[in-house]
Amino acid sequence: MVSIFENCPFRHVTIALVGYITICLVNKVLWMSLGFIRESKGQSHRLSNSKGRPKGWHCKRRAYSTIPTSLFRVILMWGYNMKLMNSLFLVAVFFCAPIASAQEIDRREIEASAMAVLDEFIRSFSAMDAKAHIATYHFPHYRLARGVMNVTETAEEGVRQHQQLFKKLPDTGWFKSVWVDREVTNISETKVHVKTRFRRLREDGSEIGTYNSLYILQKIKGRWGVKMRSSFL
């Protein structure tokens, strides 16, 4: 059932309501099946009155001679308590709904914040804007590529490195980089893991190469930024 409602914005509430309706239907079927019970002489009796409520324990036992006493009592007590259970279940649904909705909204907001950082990351890189690009980082910043862990300690150091990089990149035929796809694999209030695939393009749109990377973003002092990258180049 969870997979059916996976894309529903309020799937927790939807699943709970479906469960509530299912319980109501089961209760209805139960009382309909107990509504007519044959006597040993072939006569039938209704277990409920004109308003649909159980008549109670005053009903004569002979009307239920085909049902064992213990089973009958279990079924009857189920019916008596079902109305209270339904009410409590419905109250729980509406109390939990704001919590579940808030969790869904928080996750979407966190994902949106992380993707906004990555959008600016690739945009500023393609624009060869070193300062704007470095503004998407957190420091010290770590990058693992070709088996080497590179550490950039400060934003000033990062700006200098990228200014030098941007002077050399056009000579390689590179014109810009674009995201091919991005998938959030893990998420918390302060950290997000994003599995990415990006492509380097020439000015005519032809492809230089497509690469897989893992980006780790952190929220530090109220700001989301890229803390670490691991790339297969």
C-alpha positions as CSV (number, residue, x, y, z in Angstrom):
1,M,0.0,0.0,0.0
2,V,2.9,2.4,0.8
3,S,4.2,2.0,-2.8
4,I,0.8,2.9,-4.2
5,F,0.7,6.2,-2.4
6,E,4.5,6.9,-2.7
7,N,4.0,10.0,-4.7
8,C,1.1,11.3,-2.7
9,P,2.0,14.6,-0.9
10,F,0.2,13.5,2.2
11,R,0.6,9.7,1.9
12,H,0.7,9.1,5.6
13,V,-2.7,10.6,6.1
14,T,-4.1,8.9,2.9
15,I,-2.9,5.5,4.1
16,A,-4.4,6.1,7.6
17,L,-7.8,7.1,6.1
18,V,-7.8,4.0,3.8
19,G,-7.1,1.9,6.9
20,Y,-10.0,3.6,8.8
21,I,-12.4,3.0,5.9
22,T,-11.3,-0.6,5.7
23,I,-12.1,-1.1,9.4
24,C,-15.5,0.4,9.0
25,L,-16.3,-1.9,6.1
26,V,-15.1,-5.0,8.0
27,N,-17.4,-3.9,10.9
28,K,-20.3,-3.4,8.5
29,V,-19.8,-6.8,6.9
30,L,-19.6,-8.4,10.3
31,W,-22.9,-7.0,11.5
32,M,-24.6,-7.8,8.2
33,S,-23.4,-11.5,8.6
34,L,-24.7,-11.6,12.1
35,G,-28.0,-9.8,11.2
36,F,-29.6,-13.1,10.2
37,I,-28.8,-16.3,12.0
38,R,-31.0,-19.3,11.5
39,E,-32.5,-21.1,14.5
40,S,-32.6,-24.8,14.7
41,K,-36.2,-24.7,13.4
42,G,-35.2,-22.7,10.3
43,Q,-36.5,-19.4,11.6
44,S,-34.3,-16.3,11.4
45,H,-33.8,-13.4,13.8
46,R,-32.2,-10.0,13.3
47,L,-29.4,-9.1,15.7
48,S,-30.0,-5.3,15.4
49,N,-32.9,-3.1,15.9
50,S,-34.5,-0.6,13.4
51,K,-31.7,1.9,14.0
52,G,-29.0,-0.6,13.2
53,R,-27.7,-0.9,16.8
54,P,-27.0,-4.3,18.5
55,K,-29.9,-5.5,20.8
56,G,-27.4,-6.7,23.4
57,W,-27.0,-9.7,25.6
58,H,-30.8,-9.9,26.2
59,C,-31.2,-11.7,22.9
60,K,-32.1,-15.4,23.4
61,R,-29.2,-17.9,23.1
62,R,-31.4,-20.2,21.0
63,A,-31.2,-17.6,18.2
64,Y,-27.4,-18.3,17.9
65,S,-27.5,-22.0,18.4
66,T,-25.3,-22.5,15.3
67,I,-22.4,-20.4,16.8
68,P,-20.2,-21.6,19.7
69,T,-20.7,-19.5,22.8
70,S,-17.1,-18.3,23.1
71,L,-16.9,-17.3,19.4
72,F,-20.3,-15.6,19.6
73,R,-19.2,-13.5,22.6
74,V,-15.9,-12.5,20.9
75,I,-17.8,-11.4,17.8
76,L,-20.4,-9.5,19.8
77,M,-17.8,-7.7,22.0
78,W,-16.0,-6.8,18.8
79,G,-19.1,-5.1,17.5
80,Y,-19.7,-3.3,20.7
81,N,-16.2,-1.9,20.9
82,M,-15.8,-1.2,17.2
83,K,-17.6,2.2,17.3
84,L,-15.3,3.4,20.0
85,M,-12.3,2.0,18.1
86,N,-13.3,3.8,15.0
87,S,-13.7,7.1,16.8
88,L,-10.3,6.8,18.5
89,F,-8.7,5.8,15.2
90,L,-10.2,8.9,13.4
91,V,-9.0,11.2,16.2
92,A,-5.5,9.7,15.9
93,V,-5.5,10.3,12.1
94,F,-6.3,14.0,12.5
95,F,-3.9,14.5,15.3
96,C,-1.1,12.8,13.3
97,A,-1.9,14.5,10.0
98,P,-0.2,17.8,10.9
99,I,2.9,15.9,12.0
100,A,3.1,13.8,8.9
101,S,2.4,16.7,6.7
102,A,5.1,18.8,8.4
103,Q,7.6,16.0,7.9
104,E,6.8,15.8,4.2
105,I,7.0,19.6,3.8
106,D,10.4,19.7,5.7
107,R,11.8,17.0,3.4
108,R,10.7,18.8,0.3
109,E,12.1,22.1,1.6
110,I,15.5,20.5,2.4
111,E,15.7,18.9,-1.0
112,A,14.8,22.1,-2.7
113,S,17.5,24.0,-0.8
114,A,20.1,21.4,-1.7
115,M,19.1,21.4,-5.4
116,A,19.2,25.3,-5.4
117,V,22.8,25.1,-4.1
118,L,23.7,22.6,-6.8
119,D,22.0,24.7,-9.5
120,E,24.1,27.7,-8.5
121,F,27.2,25.4,-8.2
122,I,27.0,24.3,-11.9
123,R,25.8,27.7,-13.2
124,S,28.6,29.7,-11.6
125,F,31.2,27.1,-12.7
126,S,30.0,27.3,-16.3
127,A,30.0,31.1,-16.1
128,M,33.6,30.8,-14.7
129,D,32.6,33.1,-11.8
130,A,35.1,32.0,-9.1
131,K,33.6,34.0,-6.2
132,A,30.0,33.0,-6.9
133,H,31.1,29.3,-7.3
134,I,33.1,29.2,-4.1
135,A,30.1,30.8,-2.3
136,T,28.3,27.4,-2.7
137,Y,31.0,25.6,-0.7
138,H,31.6,25.1,3.0
139,F,35.2,25.1,4.3
140,P,37.4,23.2,4.8
141,H,36.1,21.6,1.5
142,Y,37.1,18.1,0.5
143,R,37.2,16.5,-3.0
144,L,38.2,12.9,-3.7
145,A,39.1,12.3,-7.4
146,R,41.5,10.0,-9.1
147,G,42.4,8.5,-5.8
148,V,43.6,11.8,-4.2
149,M,41.8,13.7,-1.5
150,N,42.2,17.5,-2.1
151,V,41.5,19.8,0.8
152,T,40.7,23.5,0.4
153,E,41.0,25.1,3.7
154,T,39.5,28.6,3.1
155,A,37.3,30.5,0.6
156,E,40.2,32.7,-0.4
157,E,42.2,29.7,-1.3
158,G,39.3,28.2,-3.3
159,V,38.8,31.5,-5.3
160,R,42.5,31.5,-6.2
161,Q,42.4,27.9,-7.3
162,H,39.4,28.4,-9.5
163,Q,40.6,31.6,-11.1
164,Q,43.7,29.6,-12.2
165,L,41.5,26.7,-13.4
166,F,39.2,28.9,-15.4
167,K,42.1,30.3,-17.3
168,K,43.1,26.8,-18.5
169,L,39.8,25.1,-19.0
170,P,38.9,26.8,-22.4
171,D,42.1,25.4,-23.9
172,T,40.8,21.9,-23.3
173,G,37.8,22.5,-25.5
174,W,35.5,22.8,-22.5
175,F,32.7,25.3,-22.8
176,K,30.3,24.4,-19.9
177,S,29.1,21.7,-17.6
178,V,25.5,20.6,-17.0
179,W,23.7,18.2,-14.7
180,V,22.4,15.0,-16.3
181,D,20.6,13.7,-13.3
182,R,20.6,14.1,-9.5
183,E,19.1,11.9,-6.8
184,V,18.9,12.5,-3.1
185,T,20.0,9.2,-1.4
186,N,20.1,10.3,2.2
187,I,18.6,13.3,4.0
188,S,18.5,14.9,7.5
189,E,17.9,18.4,8.8
190,T,21.6,19.3,8.4
191,K,23.0,17.0,5.8
192,V,22.1,15.7,2.3
193,H,23.8,13.1,0.1
194,V,23.1,13.6,-3.6
195,K,24.2,11.1,-6.3
196,T,24.8,13.1,-9.4
197,R,25.8,12.7,-13.0
198,F,27.2,15.7,-14.9
199,R,28.4,16.3,-18.5
200,R,31.1,18.5,-19.9
201,L,30.3,20.0,-23.2
202,R,32.1,21.8,-26.0
203,E,30.8,25.1,-27.5
204,D,29.1,23.3,-30.3
205,G,27.2,21.1,-27.8
206,S,29.3,17.9,-28.4
207,E,30.1,15.9,-25.3
208,I,33.6,15.7,-23.7
209,G,32.6,13.3,-21.1
210,T,29.9,12.2,-18.5
211,Y,30.9,11.6,-14.9
212,N,29.4,10.2,-11.7
213,S,29.8,11.9,-8.4
214,L,28.5,12.0,-4.8
215,Y,27.9,15.4,-3.3
216,I,27.6,15.9,0.4
217,L,25.9,19.1,1.4
218,Q,25.7,20.4,5.0
219,K,23.7,23.2,6.6
220,I,26.1,25.2,8.8
221,K,25.1,28.4,10.5
222,G,21.8,28.4,8.6
223,R,23.4,28.0,5.2
224,W,23.5,25.0,2.9
225,G,26.7,24.4,1.0
226,V,28.8,21.6,-0.6
227,K,31.1,20.2,2.0
228,M,32.5,17.2,0.1
229,R,32.6,15.6,-3.3
230,S,33.7,12.2,-4.6
231,S,34.0,12.0,-8.3
232,F,34.9,9.3,-10.9
233,L,36.8,11.1,-13.6
